Amino acid sequence: MTNQTTSKRGLFSPIAFLFLAIALGGFVYAGLGFVGLHEAQIPDSWQQAPGQIVDTGITVGSQDMADGSKLEVFQPKVRYRYEVGGKFLLGEQLSRHHPMRSLRGVAETEIEDLHQGTNVTVYFDPENPADAVLRKSDTIGPMQAISSGLAIGLTCFAIFIVSLRRWRKVTPKTTA
């Protein structure tokens, strides 16, 4: 009887490295989500003031696609007035870097509770009071990027590790 070892290295394929590449892409996407989350939030130094909605609506536009076609996009628009230091100002930003929406219903939902005359809290930059927003952040897009990037990255990395461990596993084979 002799003891021989048989390697399962033949089971490993370059597809495992594809999973590693996808995992790295997922982690990069999640990282971009963290950057976007930081950009979408107002600084802690911003102050608040009472305000009132003057007007709301939806602006329709178009965005160029990679294949040369146009995509119809919708931007919720809001105008509000607020007072800082005895001076009345008009603002138009819902949040910092507010994205266009590809669905009209989503854009309408964002402003459905903001009717003319509604009292709101306005957040403004004390160094430039004309720079103001109604929402401290718009975290929908960044949070989706973080969660999907981490899910894809962790899943594909786990598949890569499992395939790597199976590839390195050596099993003893006994022969007579």
Accessible surface in RSA format (square Angstrom, percent):
REM  Atomic radii and reference values for relative SASA: ProtOr
REM  Chains: A
REM  Algorithm: Lee & Richards
REM  Probe-radius: 1.40
REM  Slices: 20
REM RES _ NUM      All-atoms   Total-Side   Main-Chain    Non-polar    All polar
REM                ABS   REL    ABS   REL    ABS   REL    ABS   REL    ABS   REL
RES MET A   1   182.68  94.6 113.30  75.0  69.39 165.2  81.13  69.0 101.56 134.5
RES THR A   2    81.26  57.8  74.98  76.0   6.29  15.0  76.11 102.2   5.15   7.8
RES ASN A   3   126.01  86.9  93.76  90.6  32.25  77.7  31.15  75.0  94.86  91.7
RES GLN A   4    96.85  54.2  90.99  66.5   5.86  13.9  27.19  57.9  69.65  52.8
RES THR A   5   103.80  73.8  76.35  77.4  27.45  65.4  45.94  61.7  57.86  87.5
RES THR A   6    62.69  44.6  59.63  60.5   3.06   7.3  57.83  77.7   4.86   7.3
RES SER A   7    52.98  44.8  29.65  39.6  23.33  53.7  29.65  63.1  23.33  32.7
RES LYS A   8    71.98  35.1  67.58  41.5   4.39  10.5  36.79  33.1  35.19  37.5
RES ARG A   9   121.48  51.0 114.33  58.3   7.15  17.0  43.66  59.7  77.82  47.2
RES GLY A  10    78.27  96.5   0.00   N/A  78.27  96.5  45.46 124.7  32.81  73.5
RES LEU A  11   123.46  68.8  95.75  68.5  27.71  69.7  99.04  69.6  24.42  65.7
RES PHE A  12    39.36  19.7  18.72  11.6  20.64  53.7  23.05  14.0  16.30  46.7
RES SER A  13    43.21  36.5  40.32  53.8   2.90   6.7  28.30  60.3  14.91  20.9
RES PRO A  14   111.11  81.0 103.63  94.5   7.47  27.2 105.77  87.3   5.34  33.2
RES ILE A  15   104.18  59.3 102.72  76.5   1.46   3.5 104.16  75.0   0.02   0.0
RES ALA A  16     5.62   5.2   2.22   3.4   3.40   7.7   4.39   6.2   1.23   3.3
RES PHE A  17   108.94  54.5 104.47  64.7   4.47  11.6 104.89  63.6   4.05  11.6
RES LEU A  18   102.41  57.0  97.08  69.5   5.33  13.4 101.36  71.2   1.04   2.8
RES PHE A  19    57.66  28.8  57.66  35.7   0.00   0.0  57.66  35.0   0.00   0.0
RES LEU A  20    43.23  24.1  43.23  30.9   0.00   0.0  43.23  30.4   0.00   0.0
RES ALA A  21    58.39  53.7  46.01  71.0  12.38  28.2  49.80  70.1   8.59  22.7
RES ILE A  22    72.05  41.0  65.24  48.6   6.81  16.4  71.06  51.2   0.99   2.7
RES ALA A  23     0.06   0.1   0.06   0.1   0.00   0.0   0.06   0.1   0.00   0.0
RES LEU A  24   101.10  56.3 100.53  71.9   0.57   1.4 100.67  70.7   0.43   1.2
RES GLY A  25    39.59  48.8   0.00   N/A  39.59  48.8  33.19  91.1   6.39  14.3
RES GLY A  26     5.17   6.4   0.00   N/A   5.17   6.4   3.53   9.7   1.64   3.7
RES PHE A  27    68.99  34.5  60.04  37.2   8.95  23.3  61.03  37.0   7.95  22.8
RES VAL A  28    96.34  63.4  89.52  81.0   6.82  16.4  95.30  82.8   1.04   2.8
RES TYR A  29   110.32  51.5 109.06  62.0   1.26   3.3  71.11  53.4  39.21  48.3
RES ALA A  30     2.61   2.4   2.61   4.0   0.00   0.0   2.61   3.7   0.00   0.0
RES GLY A  31    30.93  38.1   0.00   N/A  30.93  38.1  28.84  79.2   2.09   4.7
RES LEU A  32   112.46  62.6 104.91  75.1   7.55  19.0 105.18  73.9   7.28  19.6
RES GLY A  33     3.10   3.8   0.00   N/A   3.10   3.8   2.86   7.8   0.24   0.5
RES PHE A  34   111.67  55.9 106.06  65.7   5.61  14.6 106.36  64.5   5.31  15.2
RES VAL A  35    92.11  60.6  88.43  80.1   3.68   8.9  92.04  80.0   0.07   0.2
RES GLY A  36    24.68  30.4   0.00   N/A  24.68  30.4  22.70  62.3   1.98   4.4
RES LEU A  37    35.11  19.6  35.11  25.1   0.00   0.0  35.11  24.7   0.00   0.0
RES HIS A  38   134.88  73.7 127.76  88.8   7.12  18.2  79.44  81.9  55.44  64.5
RES GLU A  39    79.22  45.5  77.68  58.8   1.54   3.7  27.63  53.5  51.59  42.1
RES ALA A  40     7.87   7.2   7.21  11.1   0.66   1.5   7.86  11.1   0.01   0.0
RES GLN A  41    76.23  42.6  72.66  53.1   3.57   8.5  14.07  30.0  62.16  47.1
RES ILE A  42    21.97  12.5  10.01   7.5  11.96  28.8  10.08   7.3  11.89  32.3
RES PRO A  43    60.26  43.9  46.82  42.7  13.44  48.9  58.41  48.2   1.85  11.5
RES ASP A  44   153.84 107.8 119.06 118.5  34.78  82.2  44.01 103.6 109.83 109.5
RES SER A  45    77.40  65.4  57.92  77.3  19.47  44.9  53.76 114.5  23.64  33.1
RES TRP A  46    30.17  12.1  11.31   5.5  18.86  44.3   6.02   3.2  24.15  39.2
RES GLN A  47    98.22  54.9  91.96  67.2   6.26  14.9  29.72  63.3  68.50  52.0
RES GLN A  48   119.93  67.1  96.93  70.8  23.00  54.8  27.19  57.9  92.74  70.3
RES ALA A  49     8.66   8.0   5.24   8.1   3.42   7.8   8.63  12.2   0.03   0.1
RES PRO A  50   111.61  81.3 103.01  93.9   8.60  31.3 106.92  88.3   4.69  29.1
RES GLY A  51     9.15  11.3   0.00   N/A   9.15  11.3   5.93  16.3   3.22   7.2
RES GLN A  52    64.51  36.1  64.40  47.1   0.11   0.3  11.10  23.6  53.42  40.5
RES ILE A  53     2.97   1.7   0.00   0.0   2.97   7.2   0.00   0.0   2.97   8.1
RES VAL A  54    49.04  32.3  43.43  39.3   5.61  13.5  46.20  40.1   2.84   7.7
RES ASP A  55    76.78  53.8  75.78  75.4   1.00   2.4  11.37  26.8  65.41  65.2
RES THR A  56    47.27  33.6  23.88  24.2  23.38  55.7   2.97   4.0  44.30  67.0
RES GLY A  57    30.05  37.1   0.00   N/A  30.05  37.1  29.54  81.1   0.51   1.1
RES ILE A  58    38.96  22.2   9.64   7.2  29.32  70.7  10.11   7.3  28.85  78.3
RES THR A  59    64.40  45.8  59.84  60.7   4.56  10.9  50.31  67.6  14.09  21.3
RES VAL A  60    71.82  47.3  45.62  41.3  26.20  63.1  45.62  39.6  26.20  71.1
RES GLY A  61    27.96  34.5   0.00   N/A  27.96  34.5  25.72  70.6   2.23   5.0
RES SER A  62    71.74  60.6  40.05  53.4  31.69  73.0  17.66  37.6  54.08  75.8
RES GLN A  63    96.84  54.2  92.82  67.8   4.02   9.6  26.07  55.5  70.77  53.7
RES ASP A  64   102.79  72.0  78.55  78.2  24.24  57.3  30.77  72.4  72.01  71.8
RES MET A  65    85.64  44.4  74.56  49.3  11.08  26.4  72.13  61.3  13.51  17.9
RES ALA A  66   118.37 108.8  69.19 106.8  49.19 111.9  82.60 116.3  35.77  94.8
RES ASP A  67   122.87  86.1  80.20  79.8  42.67 100.9  53.10 125.0  69.77  69.6
RES GLY A  68    63.97  78.9   0.00   N/A  63.97  78.9  36.49 100.1  27.49  61.6
RES SER A  69    55.22  46.7  44.56  59.5  10.66  24.6  45.05  95.9  10.17  14.2
RES LYS A  70   138.30  67.5 107.75  66.1  30.55  72.7  76.39  68.8  61.91  65.9
RES LEU A  71    67.72  37.7  66.33  47.5   1.39   3.5  67.72  47.6   0.00   0.0
RES GLU A  72   101.62  58.3  92.75  70.2   8.88  21.1  30.33  58.7  71.30  58.2
RES VAL A  73     4.50   3.0   4.50   4.1   0.00   0.0   4.50   3.9   0.00   0.0
RES PHE A  74    16.50   8.3  16.50  10.2   0.00   0.0  16.50  10.0   0.00   0.0
RES GLN A  75    21.85  12.2  21.85  16.0   0.00   0.0   6.68  14.2  15.17  11.5
RES PRO A  76     5.08   3.7   0.00   0.0   5.08  18.5   0.00   0.0   5.08  31.6
RES LYS A  77    93.94  45.8  93.75  57.5   0.19   0.4  45.11  40.6  48.83  52.0
RES VAL A  78     1.80   1.2   0.35   0.3   1.45   3.5   1.26   1.1   0.54   1.5
RES ARG A  79    92.31  38.8  92.31  47.1   0.00   0.0  27.53  37.6  64.78  39.3
RES TYR A  80     0.00   0.0   0.00   0.0   0.00   0.0   0.00   0.0   0.00   0.0
RES ARG A  81   103.96  43.6 103.38  52.7   0.58   1.4  21.32  29.1  82.64  50.1
RES TYR A  82     2.73   1.3   0.00   0.0   2.73   7.1   2.73   2.0   0.00   0.0
RES GLU A  83    77.64  44.6  68.41  51.8   9.23  22.0  16.16  31.2  61.48  50.2
RES VAL A  84    31.84  21.0  22.58  20.4   9.26  22.3  26.50  23.0   5.34  14.5
RES GLY A  85    86.41 106.6   0.00   N/A  86.41 106.6  45.18 124.0  41.23  92.3
RES GLY A  86    60.35  74.4   0.00   N/A  60.35  74.4  26.05  71.5  34.30  76.8
RES LYS A  87   135.60  66.2 131.30  80.6   4.30  10.2  82.02  73.8  53.58  57.1
RES PHE A  88   122.08  61.1 100.05  62.0  22.04  57.3 100.26  60.8  21.82  62.5
RES LEU A  89    28.67  16.0  23.56  16.9   5.10  12.8  28.48  20.0   0.18   0.5
RES LEU A  90    98.11  54.6  72.36  51.8  25.75  64.7  72.36  50.8  25.75  69.3
RES GLY A  91     5.24   6.5   0.00   N/A   5.24   6.5   5.24  14.4   0.00   0.0
RES GLU A  92   104.30  59.9  89.11  67.4  15.19  36.2  26.55  51.4  77.75  63.5
RES GLN A  93    73.42  41.1  68.83  50.3   4.60  10.9  35.71  76.0  37.72  28.6
RES LEU A  94     5.37   3.0   2.13   1.5   3.24   8.2   2.13   1.5   3.24   8.7
RES SER A  95     1.79   1.5   0.11   0.2   1.67   3.9   0.11   0.2   1.67   2.3
RES ARG A  96    63.07  26.5  61.42  31.3   1.64   3.9   6.98   9.5  56.09  34.0
RES HIS A  97   123.30  67.4  90.50  62.9  32.80  83.9  81.68  84.2  41.62  48.4
RES HIS A  98    30.84  16.9   9.58   6.7  21.26  54.4   9.58   9.9  21.26  24.7
RES PRO A  99    54.90  40.0  46.11  42.0   8.79  31.9  54.90  45.3   0.00   0.0
RES MET A 100   102.55  53.1  81.39  53.9  21.16  50.4  81.21  69.0  21.34  28.3
RES ARG A 101    28.86  12.1  26.88  13.7   1.98   4.7   9.02  12.3  19.84  12.0
RES SER A 102    65.31  55.2  48.21  64.3  17.10  39.4  20.03  42.7  45.27  63.4
RES LEU A 103   116.06  64.6 114.51  81.9   1.55   3.9 115.50  81.1   0.57   1.5
RES ARG A 104   106.42  44.7 102.07  52.0   4.35  10.3  42.77  58.5  63.65  38.6
RES GLY A 105    41.58  51.3   0.00   N/A  41.58  51.3  33.79  92.7   7.79  17.4
RES VAL A 106    65.24  42.9  62.05  56.2   3.19   7.7  64.39  56.0   0.84   2.3
RES ALA A 107     0.00   0.0   0.00   0.0   0.00   0.0   0.00   0.0   0.00   0.0
RES GLU A 108    76.36  43.8  74.27  56.2   2.09   5.0  26.85  51.9  49.51  40.4
RES THR A 109    80.51  57.3  72.87  73.9   7.64  18.2  50.98  68.5  29.53  44.6
RES GLU A 110    22.85  13.1  16.48  12.5   6.37  15.2  18.90  36.6   3.95   3.2
RES ILE A 111    16.11   9.2  11.97   8.9   4.14  10.0  11.97   8.6   4.14  11.2
RES GLU A 112   111.78  64.2  97.39  73.7  14.38  34.2  40.11  77.6  71.66  58.5
RES ASP A 113    93.70  65.6  79.90  79.5  13.79  32.6  39.36  92.6  54.34  54.2
RES LEU A 114    16.78   9.3  16.10  11.5   0.68   1.7  16.10  11.3   0.68   1.8
RES HIS A 115   121.37  66.3 119.10  82.8   2.27   5.8  81.40  83.9  39.96  46.5
RES GLN A 116   147.01  82.2 119.26  87.2  27.75  66.1  32.07  68.3 114.94  87.2
RES GLY A 117    36.94  45.5   0.00   N/A  36.94  45.5  24.03  65.9  12.91  28.9
RES THR A 118    45.57  32.4  36.48  37.0   9.08  21.6  35.99  48.3   9.58  14.5
RES ASN A 119   120.85  83.3  97.76  94.5  23.10  55.6  30.49  73.4  90.36  87.3
RES VAL A 120    25.29  16.6  11.77  10.7  13.52  32.6  21.83  19.0   3.47   9.4
RES THR A 121    57.81  41.1  50.38  51.1   7.44  17.7  13.73  18.4  44.08  66.6
RES VAL A 122     0.00   0.0   0.00   0.0   0.00   0.0   0.00   0.0   0.00   0.0
RES TYR A 123    36.17  16.9  36.17  20.6   0.00   0.0   9.89   7.4  26.28  32.4
RES PHE A 124    10.69   5.4  10.69   6.6   0.00   0.0  10.69   6.5   0.00   0.0
RES ASP A 125    30.92  21.7  30.92  30.8   0.00   0.0   0.17   0.4  30.75  30.7
RES PRO A 126    52.64  38.4  29.94  27.3  22.71  82.5  31.29  25.8  21.35 132.7
RES GLU A 127   165.74  95.2 129.30  97.8  36.44  86.8  49.00  94.8 116.74  95.3
RES ASN A 128    76.68  52.9  74.97  72.4   1.71   4.1  18.93  45.6  57.75  55.8
RES PRO A 129    42.07  30.7  42.07  38.3   0.00   0.0  42.07  34.7   0.00   0.0
RES ALA A 130    66.22  60.9  48.20  74.4  18.02  41.0  48.67  68.5  17.55  46.5
RES ASP A 131    46.22  32.4  43.01  42.8   3.21   7.6   9.55  22.5  36.67  36.6
RES ALA A 132     2.21   2.0   0.00   0.0   2.21   5.0   0.00   0.0   2.21   5.9
RES VAL A 133     0.01   0.0   0.01   0.0   0.00   0.0   0.01   0.0   0.00   0.0
RES LEU A 134    17.62   9.8   5.73   4.1  11.89  29.9   5.73   4.0  11.89  32.0
RES ARG A 135    76.53  32.1  72.87  37.1   3.66   8.7  40.11  54.8  36.42  22.1
RES LYS A 136   118.63  57.9 113.73  69.8   4.90  11.7  57.42  51.7  61.21  65.2
RES SER A 137    33.83  28.6  19.54  26.1  14.29  32.9   1.18   2.5  32.65  45.7
RES ASP A 138    16.12  11.3  10.95  10.9   5.17  12.2   6.50  15.3   9.62   9.6
RES THR A 139    41.74  29.7  39.34  39.9   2.41   5.7  10.12  13.6  31.63  47.8
RES ILE A 140    98.64  56.1  92.27  68.7   6.37  15.3  98.31  70.8   0.33   0.9
RES GLY A 141    36.25  44.7   0.00   N/A  36.25  44.7  29.21  80.2   7.04  15.8
RES PRO A 142    22.84  16.6  18.97  17.3   3.86  14.0  22.49  18.6   0.35   2.2
RES MET A 143    97.45  50.5  95.42  63.1   2.03   4.8  91.94  78.2   5.51   7.3
RES GLN A 144   114.01  63.8 111.25  81.3   2.76   6.6  41.33  88.0  72.67  55.1
RES ALA A 145    10.62   9.8  10.62  16.4   0.00   0.0  10.62  15.0   0.00   0.0
RES ILE A 146    15.22   8.7  15.22  11.3   0.00   0.0  15.22  11.0   0.00   0.0
RES SER A 147    69.23  58.5  59.10  78.9  10.13  23.3  49.69 105.8  19.54  27.4
RES SER A 148    43.98  37.2  37.96  50.7   6.03  13.9  39.69  84.5   4.29   6.0
RES GLY A 149     0.00   0.0   0.00   N/A   0.00   0.0   0.00   0.0   0.00   0.0
RES LEU A 150    68.56  38.2  68.56  49.0   0.00   0.0  68.56  48.1   0.00   0.0
RES ALA A 151    56.86  52.3  46.70  72.1  10.16  23.1  55.68  78.4   1.18   3.1
RES ILE A 152    83.12  47.3  79.07  58.9   4.05   9.8  83.08  59.8   0.04   0.1
RES GLY A 153     0.00   0.0   0.00   N/A   0.00   0.0   0.00   0.0   0.00   0.0
RES LEU A 154   107.58  59.9 102.98  73.7   4.60  11.6 103.39  72.6   4.19  11.3
RES THR A 155    79.14  56.3  72.89  73.9   6.25  14.9  53.72  72.1  25.43  38.4
RES CYS A 156    13.53  10.2  13.53  15.1   0.00   0.0   0.00   0.0  13.53  14.6
RES PHE A 157    82.35  41.2  82.35  51.0   0.00   0.0  82.35  49.9   0.00   0.0
RES ALA A 158    53.24  49.0  46.97  72.5   6.27  14.3  53.16  74.9   0.08   0.2
RES ILE A 159    72.27  41.1  69.38  51.7   2.90   7.0  71.69  51.6   0.59   1.6
RES PHE A 160    17.24   8.6  17.24  10.7   0.00   0.0  17.24  10.5   0.00   0.0
RES ILE A 161    61.46  35.0  61.46  45.8   0.00   0.0  61.46  44.3   0.00   0.0
RES VAL A 162    86.84  57.1  85.54  77.4   1.30   3.1  86.71  75.3   0.13   0.4
RES SER A 163    31.60  26.7  27.14  36.2   4.46  10.3  29.85  63.6   1.75   2.4
RES LEU A 164    39.72  22.1  39.72  28.4   0.00   0.0  39.72  27.9   0.00   0.0
RES ARG A 165   175.11  73.5 166.46  84.9   8.65  20.6  46.17  63.1 128.94  78.1
RES ARG A 166   147.84  62.1 146.22  74.5   1.62   3.9  35.28  48.2 112.56  68.2
RES TRP A 167    60.86  24.4  59.82  29.0   1.04   2.4  55.44  29.6   5.42   8.8
RES ARG A 168   150.84  63.3 138.02  70.4  12.82  30.5  39.15  53.5 111.69  67.7
RES LYS A 169   120.51  58.8 111.36  68.3   9.15  21.8  67.37  60.6  53.14  56.6
RES VAL A 170    76.37  50.3  52.70  47.7  23.67  57.0  52.70  45.8  23.67  64.2
RES THR A 171    40.65  28.9  40.17  40.7   0.47   1.1  29.48  39.6  11.16  16.9
RES PRO A 172   105.26  76.7  84.14  76.7  21.12  76.8  84.23  69.5  21.03 130.7
RES LYS A 173   110.45  53.9 106.87  65.6   3.58   8.5  55.99  50.4  54.46  58.0
RES THR A 174    82.95  59.0  55.37  56.1  27.58  65.7  30.86  41.5  52.09  78.7
RES THR A 175    43.87  31.2  37.88  38.4   5.99  14.3  40.34  54.2   3.53   5.3
RES ALA A 176   129.00 118.6  67.20 103.7  61.80 140.6  83.77 118.0  45.23 119.8
END  Absolute sums over single chains surface
CHAIN  1 A    11554.1       9476.4       2077.7       7002.4       4551.7
END  Absolute sums over all chains
TOTAL         11554.1       9476.4       2077.7       7002.4       4551.7
